[in-house]
Amino acid sequence: MLEIKELSVRFSADSTVQAVQDVSLVLPDRGRIALVGETGSGKSVLLLAVMHLLPESAVVTGEVLLNGEDILKMNRKQLDKLRGALISYVPQGGGASLNPLMKVGEQVGEPLVEHHGWNKKESVTKAIEVMRSLNMGNEEELALSFPHTFSGGMRQRAMIAMGIIAGSKILLADEPSKGLDEDRVDLVVDSFNRLTEQSLLCVTHDLMFASRISDHICVLYSAAQVEFAKTEEILKDPLHPYTRDMVKAIPENGMIVDNVGFAPSHDDFDKGGCRYRHRCTHCTEKCNEMPPLFNVGERKVRCWLYENEN
């Protein structure tokens, strides 16, 4: 189980600007959470913080507990043992992370060499097996191919195979559908849905993609967590005004845009208040104060509209 407790990120010690602010999440065994929100909301920074991959200048507070141990307190040796073996990360544009000079099978199998001491032949054989479990097709041929011969969707699937081959039970994926056409998105969805033993924390800007690969959705807006609920509840009955506007704006719902505007700049964060108040039709004087996360049944929402639901 992965538990994130009040995680916040600043990019220098003398800065008060938070790229992520007090996010708390529990990713249970075999759970699937999608992190959604517009560009600049802190989604990708959150994943990098969980993996302890941010620059040394970044100031990260809170806790990231993996089976009770805080990843943020681990040293380099402990992290090297952890990454790829217990928890894996598929970066944004993950296909571009493949080494163009190495055959795909060797790259997919590399975590077995690194973490379990397998030789190259054994690791490639296992890579073919894992690629077959993701239904990539012609797996023996693909394993002997170079990344440039793969489509974007196939490269993403190879990265997913690499992420799970050494036994990782938690996969973090950053915008795995970005830049892919519908057919290639379908391939990525199929791969995720075949991961029956792993937990998934996936960043995406695409709500419909999120609906296909997650059981819960966490909505971020301007670095703050504004709503958390089951996926079907978010899509059918969103509570936070931002989530409502986001759901209405997806093509399947007619691309209705009521509140035109932009997220506040990070320089405005210190002014306090709900960060969506300048675009919200429900805004009142109370909204000049940042609301806490209110519990609404099993859901969480950061909006004064739900103050009395607590």
C-alpha positions, 0 to 999 in steps of 0.5 A, spaced: 500 500 500 502 507 498 500 512 502 501 519 501 500 524 507 500 532 506 505 532 501 507 539 499 513 541 494 516 548 493 522 548 488 527 552 493 528 553 500 526 561 500 520 560 496 513 560 498 510 558 492 508 551 492 507 546 486 503 541 490 500 543 497 498 538 502 495 532 498 493 526 501 491 519 498 491 512 499 493 507 494 490 500 496 493 494 493 490 493 486 487 500 487 487 505 481 487 512 482 487 517 476 490 524 477 486 529 473 487 537 472 489 542 467 496 543 466 500 546 472 496 543 477 501 539 480 500 532 477 507 530 474 510 534 480 506 529 485 509 523 481 516 525 481 516 527 489 513 520 490 519 517 486 524 521 490 526 524 483 525 531 484 531 536 484 535 536 490 533 544 490 526 542 491 523 542 498 518 536 499 514 535 506 509 530 508 510 523 508 510 518 502 509 511 506 510 504 502 508 499 506 509 503 512 516 506 510 517 513 508 520 514 501 522 521 502 527 519 508 530 513 504 538 514 502 540 513 495 542 505 496 535 504 499 532 508 493 536 504 488 533 497 491 526 500 491 525 503 484 523 498 479 523 492 484 517 495 488 515 501 485 516 503 478 515 510 474 513 511 466 515 518 465 511 522 460 512 521 453 515 514 456 517 512 449 522 517 448 525 514 454 527 508 451 535 507 449 535 508 441 541 503 441 538 498 445 533 492 442 527 493 446 527 486 449 534 487 452 531 494 455 524 491 458 528 485 461 534 490 464 530 491 471 531 483 472 539 484 471 539 490 475 535 488 481 535 480 481 542 478 477 539 475 471 543 474 465 541 478 459 539 471 455 534 470 461 532 477 462 530 477 454 526 471 455 522 473 461 521 480 457 518 476 451 513 473 456 511 479 460 510 483 453 506 477 451 502 478 457 500 485 455 498 482 448 503 486 444 503 481 438 509 478 435 513 478 441 519 475 439 520 479 433 518 485 437 524 483 443 529 483 437 527 490 434 529 497 436 525 502 439 524 507 432 520 501 429 515 502 434 509 506 434 508 511 440 502 506 443 507 500 442 513 504 446 508 506 451 506 498 452 514 496 452 515 501 458 509 498 462 512 491 461 519 494 463 515 497 469 512 491 472 517 485 469 522 485 476 515 484 480 513 492 482 506 492 485 505 499 484 506 503 477 506 510 477 504 513 469 505 520 467 500 522 461 501 515 458 495 517 453 498 524 451 499 525 443 496 518 441 491 517 437 485 513 439 487 506 436 494 507 440 490 509 446 486 503 446 492 499 446 495 503 453 488 502 456 488 494 454 495 494 457 493 497 464 487 493 464 491 487 464 495 489 470 491 485 475 496 484 480 499 491 480 496 498 483 496 504 479 497 511 480 496 515 473 496 522 471 492 524 465 488 530 463 483 526 459 477 524 463 475 519 458 481 515 459 481 516 466 474 513 466 477 507 463 483 505 467 481 508 474 476 506 480 477 513 483 479 520 481 483 525 484 482 532 482 488 537 482 487 545 481 492 550 482 497 545 486 491 543 491 487 537 491 479 539 490 476 533 490 476 525 491 471 520 489 469 514 485 470 514 478 463 514 476 461 519 481 466 524 479 463 523 472 456 522 473 455 527 479 461 532 480 461 536 487 466 541 486 465 547 481 471 546 478 470 538 477 463 540 474 466 545 469 471 540 467 466 534 466 461 539 462 467 541 457 469 534 455 467 532 448 462 527 450 458 532 454 458 537 448 464 541 450 460 546 454 464 552 457 461 556 462 467 559 466 472 562 461 478 564 464 485 561 467 488 558 473 491 563 478 499 564 477 503 561 482 505 568 485 498 569 487 497 563 491 500 567 497 493 571 497 489 565 500 482 563 498 479 558 494 484 558 487 477 557 483 473 563 486 475 567 480 472 563 475 466 560 480 459 562 479 458 560 486 463 564 489 462 568 496 465 572 501 467 566 504 471 563 498 477 568 500 479 563 505 482 557 503 477 551 505 479 545 508 477 538 504 470 536 507 468 529 507 461 528 504 460 521 505 466 517 502 468 523 498 472 529 499 471 536 496 475 542 498 469 547 497 465 551 502 458 549 499 459 543 503 461 546 510 455 543 513 456 536 510 462 535 515 
